[in-house]
Amino acid sequence: MNLKGVFISIEGIEGAGKTTHWLMLKNLFEKRRFNAVFVREPGGTHVSEAIRDILLNPQWNIHAESELFLYAASRAQRVREIIAPAVKDGLWVVSDRYHDATIAYQGYGRGLDMKFVKEVTQASTLGYVPQLTFILDVPAEKGMLRISNREPDRMEQSGLKFIKKVRRGYLRIAKEEQKRCVVIDAKQPKEKVFEKIITTIEERFGVNLGG
Ligand code: T5A
């Protein structure tokens, strides 16, 4: 797909610091008056937020296949409503999680058939894939410790063994797609992680963010 805009995603297990750095980037872009669309997964549209509520509610027992379709449905809506129009308009889009999360969580984590997971994921994205993906990498224990002060949602209740599989999944994705994926050691202080994000964006797209 020939993209006019720039599409970036930020990935990693729980507590890796995705939302923290996505927000730091959003603040920096706003400060620099750099026009960009910031979205999060699952969520970002009315329909996608409603699906997010179902997916993360610990009250529900959701089968792995249903989970896959719900994440795909949430993304399908957001891609068609926000991401595709923005990218076509030449805007920058920064997404807190995207299609790799489905490969890592429902594919590697839940163990669903990978070919099937990829087909469903491909249908949800309309072929819109980020040019650059940051994978913030922390050991599962450390990530879980960072979020231990809050009530676990349905996904976080899946346990440490599951999160370890997801982390390994992300590292495999990074190995398979080295040009698109940049793995950052997210055990480092936030400032270091952010610095790496900024310099990578500047080098990759020839912009000066003055971070
Ligand atoms: N999911 C999602 C799927 O299974 N399939 C899919 O296709 C998709 C899209 C989403 C859940 O859905 C799953 C994945 C998730 O389980 P969510 O609420 O959006 O749920 O959860 P997460 O994206 O996992 O967000 P978290 O908040 O749990 O993790 P973050 O964003 O990595 O963590 P963040 O930034 O909130 O940081 C957590 C704490 O760590 C500190 C922060 O200050 C904060 O206190 N921190 C650091 N501390 C020290 N050093 C650093 N470098 C730090 N970085 C952050």
Residues whose N, C-alpha, C, O or C-beta is under 5 A from the ligand:
A	BS01	T5A	I13 E14 G15 A16 G17 K18 T19 T20 E41 P42 Y71 R97 Y98 A101 T102 Y105 R146 M155 E156 A186 K187 Q188 P189 K190 V193
